[in-house]
Amino acid sequence: MAPEQHIGSELDLPPGLRVALVHDWLNGMRGGERVLEHFCHLFPKADLFTLLYDPARMSPTIRAMNVIESSFAKLPGARKNYRYYLALMPHFVGRFPTAGYDLVISTSHCVAKGAPPPERGVHLSYVFSPMRYVWDHFEDYLSGTWWKDAGLRFVRGPMQRWDVRSCDGVNSFAADSAHIASKIRRFWDRQARPILPPVDLETFTPSKRKPGGHFLVVSALVPYKKIDRAIEAAGIAGVPLIVVGDGPERERLEASAPSNVEFVGRVPDDHDLAEYYRDARALLYPGIEDFGITALEAQACGRPVLGLRGGGLMETVEEGVTGEFFDEPSAESLASVLANHSDDAYDSAAIRSHAEFFSEAHFRAELVDWINEETKLAFAGRGS
């Protein structure tokens, strides 16, 4: 069910508050960084703390912030192989000087929520997912080679305990979907307010031309995305597939892909990415997604989404109108959907209309309402 459109109030905070934003790492523009941009717009004078910062790969909005990079970035090879330092990340996040701020807002899928809370103030955390590597996607990150997996197995328990313990420093959680809110209840025993991210309706727009002959994947090439399932399904169904994205899985996936699958790498310009959506018959989601912003981007371009039933996709795709689901987590199940897909079964205008419920104005209003509600008592009397 799409959210109702509404425009909320403006931020109701006393003047002069010291605000800190905290994000895990800033080395590419993905869904999490798009959400962070909205907090940057709300608090353009805030300090932005992060473990890693690559300004060349970030948007002008984020580059305009006062970004403070952790000394974590000085660890040998950290800029490229930062995931191998997972066990050290809580230490470096815990050294951020955020305790001296009035309001801390973390946007977290790994350790950002573990930043020190304000000594006199509020810590709000917008969560994309509890740490996938040590919770429900742990098995996806194992290579099958004992000596490669030994480190992750060793740190899993301590990292889970830290992940739960660090929640004590957060006053209120928001989640990017009801699906993630349920994980927060399950793993952290905390409540979270679902605030679904928006889609850029000005960049991602429909075209009057008919789609091309191929299907599309737009994704980071990491294990839990199950891109190998989409590749195998395209081979079984004998349909062309274009894979947009990059990541540690790319070399392995390319090596095993059939000739009907094309890898184009990362497409940094959203206007170019929109063209890929418009040319595709449908966007594929082969695994369970936490939220899935690319599903909304495809729908904003008038293209349907074909995905595994479950997760955040259930909150953004209207079955039979803007897409279809397959029920078994297998290449054969997805291949059956691909083989039976009919372009004529979908109305591009109806798909676009559905996407318009997820506007940036609506999202920004939801964020403002959350911030105002959670800070009202804490800052009562300040600045008056």
N, C-alpha and C positions, 0 to 999 in steps of 0.2 A: 504494500500500500504506500503510495507516494505521500510525502508530507503536504499539509495544506500550505498554501502561499500566505505569508503574512510579513509585514515589516515591523520589527520590534522597536524598542526604545533605543536611545543613545546610551553610551557608557555613563554611568552615574557614580563617578569616583571623585574623591577629593583631589584638588590640585596638588602638584608637587610630589606625588607618590613616586618612589623609586621602583621601577619595573624591570624584571629580568626574564628573558625568554631562554629556554634550554631545549636543545634539539640533539639527538644522538650524534649524527654526523652530517656534514654538508658537502657531499661530493657528487651530487647529481640531482636533477629535478624529477622526482617521482611523486606519487600521490601524497606522501607525507609532507614533502616540501611545499606542495601546492596549498595544503592546509596551513602550514607555517606562514605562508605569505599573508594569509588573512589576519593572523595575529600581528604580523609586522605592520599591516595597514592600521590596525587598531592602536598599536603602540609603537609608532615610528621612532620614538626617542629611547626605546628600551635598549638595554645591553643584551646581546644574543650570545650565549655560551654554547660551545660545541666541542666534541672530541677532535674532529677533523674538519678542515675548511679548504675547499678548492674553489676559489672565487670564479675561475674561468668556466666552471660548469654550473654556476648558479645564476638565478634570474636577477635582473636589475633591482627588483624589490628587496631581495635578500642582500645583495651587494651594497645597497644603500644603508644597511643597518651597521651599528657598531658591533662587529662580530669578533668575539674573543675566543681564540683557539686554545685548547688545552695543551699542556706539555706532553700529553699522550702522543701527539703527532710526531714527537722527536724520537720515539722508540724505533729501533731498526726495522725498516720495511713496513712501518705502520700504515703509511698512506695507501699502499697496495694490498697488504695482507692484514688489515686491521682485525678481521674476524678471528685470527689466531690469538689475539690478545684479549679475548672475551673475558677471561678471569681477572684481568687487570682493570677493566673498564670501570667497575664500581669504585675502585680506589680513586681514579682520576676524576670521575664525576663528583665524588664526595669532597673533592678539594676545590670545587667551584665556590667562589666567595658570595654565594647567593643568600647566606643567612642575614646579610646586612641590608637586604632589599625589603620593600613593603609587600610587593606582590611578585610571586614567581609563577610563571606558566610554563610547564614542560609539555612538549609534544614528543611522545615516547613510543617506540616499539622495542626498545632494548633496555637501556639503563638511564635515560634522561630523567625519569621520574625520581631517581635516587639522589638528585641534587639536594644539598642542604636546604631545609625549609627556612622561611624568614623567622627571625627571633621574635619579631612583633609584626605579624602580618598573615598572609594567606598563600598557600601553595595549591594551585589548580593544575591538574594533569589531564591532557587530552591524549587518549591512548589509542594507537592503531592496532596493537595486539600485545598481550603478554609475551614475554621473550620466547619466540618460536623455538629457538635452538635447544631450550632446556625443558619445554613443556610438551605440547601436543605434536609438534613437528620434529621432535628429537630424532626419530628414526630416519627422517628424510635427509638429515645432514650427515648421516654415517656413510662412509665410503665403502664399507665392507672389508677394508684392510685393517687388521687389528691395531697395528702400530700408528696408523693415521687417526684412528678413532679413539685411541686410549685417552688422549687429552680431554676430549669432549665428555667422555664417560666419567672421567675423574672429577671434572668440575661441575657436572650436572647437579648433584645434590647441594653443594655449597651455593651455587648460583640460584637454585630454586629458593633456598632459605633466605638469601639476601634479597631476592625479588619480592618475597612476601614481607620481610622485615622492613624494607624501604617504603612500603605503602604507609607506614606509620607517619611519615613526613608529609603526606598529601591530605589536604583538607577535603577535596572533592575531585571525583573523577568524571570525565566525559568519555564516551566511546564513539568510534566512527561507525558503529552499527549496533543493533540489538544483539547480533551474533557475538560481537566482541564483548558487549556488556555481560553476556552470559558466561563468557570465559573469565572475565574479571571476578564474577561471583564464585565461579568454580575454583579458580586457582588462588585468588587473593582474599576471598570472603569479604568483598567490598561491593557496594552498589555503584553503578555508573549510569550517567544520563546519556542515552543515545542521541548524538547530533550528527546526522549523515552529511558527509562532505558534498560540495557542489560540483557542477560541471561548468566549464567556460562556454556559455551559450553563444558568445559572439565569435569565437574562433571555430568551434565545432558546429558546423551548420550543414544542412542537407544539400544535395545536388539533384538537379532534375534528370541527370543522365542515369542510365541503367548501370547496375553494378557489373564488375568484370566477372571473370570465370573462376576466381579463386576465393578461398576462405583466408582468414587473417588471425594471427596471434600477435598481441602487443603486450610484452611482459618483460620483467627482469628474468634473466635465465638462471634461476636458482632452483634448488631441488624441490621445495614444497609446491612450486607452481605446476609441476607435473607436465611440463611442455613435451616431454618424450611421449606422453599419452596422445597428445594432439598429432604429433608427427607420425606415430604408428597408425592412428586412425585414418589420417589422410592417405597413407599408403594402402591400407585395407580398402578404403572406399574409392581409391583411384582418382582423387580430386587434388587440384593444385592448392598449395598452402604457402603463404608468405609469413615469415616470422620476423617481427620487428622487435628489437631489443638486444641487450648484451648482458654478460654476466659470466660467472665462473663455470657455468655448465655449457657454454656455447661450443667449445671445442669438441666435447664429447657428443653433444647433440648433432652437430654438423657431420661428424665422422660416421654416424649411424643412420643419417637421414636418407630417404630415397630421393630419386632425381626430381620428383614432383614437388619437393619442398625447397624453398628459397629463403636464405637468411640475408637480411639487409642491414643488420646491426642497429645501433642506436640512431634514432631520428630526433635530433635536439630541437628542431623547430616545430612548434605545434601546428603551424599552418601546413607544413609538409605532412605531418602526421594525420591531419584531417583528411588529406587527399587519399591516404592509405585506407582510412575508414570508408570513405565514399566509394572507392573502387571495389571494396570487398563485398562478397555475397552475405557474409555474416562474420562476427567476431566470435572466437572460440574461447571458452573457459574450461580447460580440462581438469582442473582441480578445485578444491574447496577454497574460496577466497574470503579473506577477512572482510573486505568491503568491495573493492574492485572499481576504481575510478574509470578505468578504460571501458568498462561496460556502459557507463553513462556517456562517455565521449562518443562511442559508437552509436548509441541511441540518439544523441544530439545530432549526429550526422544522418539520421534516418535509417540506420542499419540494425538488423536484429542481432541478438546475442544467443549463442547456443552454449549452455554450460551444465556442469554437474549440479544436480539438485542439492542445495544446502548452502550454508554460510551466508555471507552478506549479499550474494547475488539474489537471494530470495526477497530482498528488500528493495531491489532496484529494477528487476525484470518482471514484467507482467506476462505470465505464461499465455501463449496463443496470440498475444498482441504485439509484444516487443521482443519475443524470443521463445525458445523451447529449452526444456531440461532433459538430460539423460540421467538414468537412475543408478546404473551400476558403474563404479569407478574403474572402468576398463576401456581399452582402446576399441574393443568390439562394439561396446554400447554407444560410444561417440561416433564410430564409423557408420552405424545404422542411421543415426540422426543426419549425418552428412549426406549419405546416399539418398535419403528421402526428403531432403530439404528442397522447398520450392520457393523461389524468389517472389512469385506472384501471390503467395499466401500472406504477405506482409504489406501494410500500408505505411510508406515512409513518413507521411504527414502525421499519422497516429503515433508512430514511434517517437518522432520529434516532440509532439505534444506532451507525451509522457515525461520525456527528459526535462522539459521546461519546469516541472515541479521542483527540480533540484537546482534552483537558481542560486547564484552567489549572494543575492540580496537576502534570500531566506536563510541561508547558512550564517551569514554575518549577524542577522537578527537573533538567531538561536544562540550564537556565541555570546552576544551582548547580554541577552537575558540570563544566561548561565553565570557569567561573570558578575553581573549586578546582584543576582540573588545570593551568590556565595560570598560576596564581600560586604554586603550591606551592614551586617552586625559588626564585623571586624573593624570597619572603618567609620562607624557611627561617631559623630562628633569631631572627626578630624577635618581640619580646613574650614570649620565653621566660625 
